[in-house]
């Protein structure tokens, strides 16, 4: 989503309209298959999940603005302009031109960087955002694999995000529609402002977590597979600001992750309805894979996310099951939260958000979903 941060490359170009920008996959069209593309992109998920599940800490008198972990490469990009006239933003050009107000350093995934805070005009289609503050990386310590190659445009609720810096221009409202991973040559869209947002949106309230105030937390009340509710332990979805427990809508992660007890129950019910043998094959982050003949024979049941406000988000089939072209396998396109991170956080990621319009209304403290072919 968005939600906490959409990973967007800063490239000079024009967009379709002032408030509507195209969103593209950052995947080479000749990559073996959508499944292999997702597995490759998801390798950086663990670093991002570590960020999402950690809690900010601040010393007295020090203001801290969290920096999200990135992906290598980012899974989605938009084209924007930085400076006057708009420039493609290579590191040496921006570093020499930026007038830093301060310098700072920050851990970033498995590396750290030193940067200066500068400002330029940011161009989003026909809109020009003057004095847009951004960090310009000057030095990196450690591996650079997880550092973004161009830039990140933050769409969270933090003080340095696009929404905070644009004030009343977009009234705290934006939406995005991510294209299917099968659609290499098609684009989705990032829509800024309330104008043009769909009317058939079902909204669920946003929750506030003081330890991670920039993230988009929602209250999931349950999951169902087909018509059967998944039997999870009591309180498995409960939101707890002290521990960070709950569910985050996040466009920067690739694969939706559920805490261990939730995923175990979901996997058991999904396997039961597919009717395949219990000894399933694993593939990358996916551990619930079936022979395609078994899936065809038993059918692939739909997975629905139930949220506060009466929102029942039934995932399209391509958001639930993904097929391999290299082997005759079909996998449940979700996974358990990694054991090396705070495993109390559920993350609804971009693979499950494709071909849905996700509308974030920060001013109204809500997030909504609507079916939309994003291609």
Secondary structure as the mmCIF struct_conf table of DSSP 4:
data_model
#
loop_
_struct_conf.conf_type_id
_struct_conf.id
_struct_conf.beg_label_comp_id
_struct_conf.beg_label_asym_id
_struct_conf.beg_label_seq_id
_struct_conf.end_label_comp_id
_struct_conf.end_label_asym_id
_struct_conf.end_label_seq_id
STRN STRN1 UNK A 3 UNK A 3
TURN_TY1_P TURN_TY1_P1 UNK A 4 UNK A 4
STRN STRN2 UNK A 6 UNK A 6
BEND BEND1 UNK A 16 UNK A 16
STRN STRN3 UNK A 17 UNK A 17
TURN_TY1_P TURN_TY1_P2 UNK A 18 UNK A 19
STRN STRN4 UNK A 20 UNK A 25
BEND BEND2 UNK A 27 UNK A 27
TURN_TY1_P TURN_TY1_P3 UNK A 29 UNK A 30
BEND BEND3 UNK A 31 UNK A 32
HELX_RH_AL_P HELX_RH_AL_P1 UNK A 34 UNK A 41
HELX_RH_3T_P HELX_RH_3T_P1 UNK A 42 UNK A 44
HELX_RH_AL_P HELX_RH_AL_P2 UNK A 45 UNK A 53
BEND BEND4 UNK A 54 UNK A 54
TURN_TY1_P TURN_TY1_P4 UNK A 60 UNK A 61
BEND BEND5 UNK A 72 UNK A 73
BEND BEND6 UNK A 75 UNK A 75
STRN STRN5 UNK A 76 UNK A 77
STRN STRN6 UNK A 81 UNK A 82
TURN_TY1_P TURN_TY1_P5 UNK A 83 UNK A 86
STRN STRN7 UNK A 87 UNK A 87
HELX_RH_AL_P HELX_RH_AL_P3 UNK A 91 UNK A 97
BEND BEND7 UNK A 101 UNK A 101
STRN STRN8 UNK A 102 UNK A 108
TURN_TY1_P TURN_TY1_P6 UNK A 109 UNK A 110
STRN STRN9 UNK A 111 UNK A 124
TURN_TY1_P TURN_TY1_P7 UNK A 125 UNK A 126
STRN STRN10 UNK A 127 UNK A 141
BEND BEND8 UNK A 142 UNK A 142
TURN_TY1_P TURN_TY1_P8 UNK A 145 UNK A 146
BEND BEND9 UNK A 147 UNK A 147
BEND BEND10 UNK A 149 UNK A 150
STRN STRN11 UNK A 153 UNK A 153
BEND BEND11 UNK A 156 UNK A 158
TURN_TY1_P TURN_TY1_P9 UNK A 159 UNK A 160
BEND BEND12 UNK A 161 UNK A 161
HELX_RH_AL_P HELX_RH_AL_P4 UNK A 162 UNK A 166
TURN_TY1_P TURN_TY1_P10 UNK A 167 UNK A 172
STRN STRN12 UNK A 173 UNK A 177
HELX_LH_PP_P HELX_LH_PP_P1 UNK A 178 UNK A 180
TURN_TY1_P TURN_TY1_P11 UNK A 181 UNK A 182
TURN_TY1_P TURN_TY1_P12 UNK A 184 UNK A 185
STRN STRN13 UNK A 188 UNK A 192
BEND BEND13 UNK A 193 UNK A 194
TURN_TY1_P TURN_TY1_P13 UNK A 195 UNK A 196
BEND BEND14 UNK A 199 UNK A 199
STRN STRN14 UNK A 202 UNK A 205
STRN STRN15 UNK A 207 UNK A 207
HELX_RH_3T_P HELX_RH_3T_P2 UNK A 210 UNK A 212
TURN_TY1_P TURN_TY1_P14 UNK A 213 UNK A 214
BEND BEND15 UNK A 215 UNK A 215
STRN STRN16 UNK A 217 UNK A 218
STRN STRN17 UNK A 220 UNK A 225
TURN_TY1_P TURN_TY1_P15 UNK A 226 UNK A 227
STRN STRN18 UNK A 228 UNK A 229
TURN_TY1_P TURN_TY1_P16 UNK A 234 UNK A 237
STRN STRN19 UNK A 240 UNK A 240
TURN_TY1_P TURN_TY1_P17 UNK A 241 UNK A 244
STRN STRN20 UNK A 245 UNK A 245
STRN STRN21 UNK A 246 UNK A 249
STRN STRN22 UNK A 250 UNK A 250
BEND BEND16 UNK A 251 UNK A 252
BEND BEND17 UNK A 254 UNK A 255
STRN STRN23 UNK A 256 UNK A 258
HELX_RH_AL_P HELX_RH_AL_P5 UNK A 260 UNK A 274
TURN_TY1_P TURN_TY1_P18 UNK A 275 UNK A 275
BEND BEND18 UNK A 278 UNK A 279
HELX_LH_PP_P HELX_LH_PP_P2 UNK A 280 UNK A 280
STRN STRN24 UNK A 281 UNK A 283
TURN_TY1_P TURN_TY1_P19 UNK A 284 UNK A 285
STRN STRN25 UNK A 286 UNK A 291
HELX_RH_AL_P HELX_RH_AL_P6 UNK A 292 UNK A 298
STRN STRN26 UNK A 303 UNK A 307
TURN_TY1_P TURN_TY1_P20 UNK A 308 UNK A 310
STRN STRN27 UNK A 311 UNK A 314
HELX_LH_PP_P HELX_LH_PP_P3 UNK A 315 UNK A 316
HELX_RH_AL_P HELX_RH_AL_P7 UNK A 317 UNK A 320
STRN STRN28 UNK A 321 UNK A 323
BEND BEND19 UNK A 325 UNK A 328
STRN STRN29 UNK A 329 UNK A 332
BEND BEND20 UNK A 333 UNK A 333
STRN STRN30 UNK A 334 UNK A 336
HELX_LH_PP_P HELX_LH_PP_P4 UNK A 337 UNK A 338
TURN_TY1_P TURN_TY1_P21 UNK A 339 UNK A 340
BEND BEND21 UNK A 341 UNK A 341
TURN_TY1_P TURN_TY1_P22 UNK A 343 UNK A 344
STRN STRN31 UNK A 345 UNK A 348
HELX_RH_3T_P HELX_RH_3T_P3 UNK A 350 UNK A 352
TURN_TY1_P TURN_TY1_P23 UNK A 353 UNK A 355
STRN STRN32 UNK A 356 UNK A 361
TURN_TY1_P TURN_TY1_P24 UNK A 362 UNK A 365
STRN STRN33 UNK A 366 UNK A 371
#
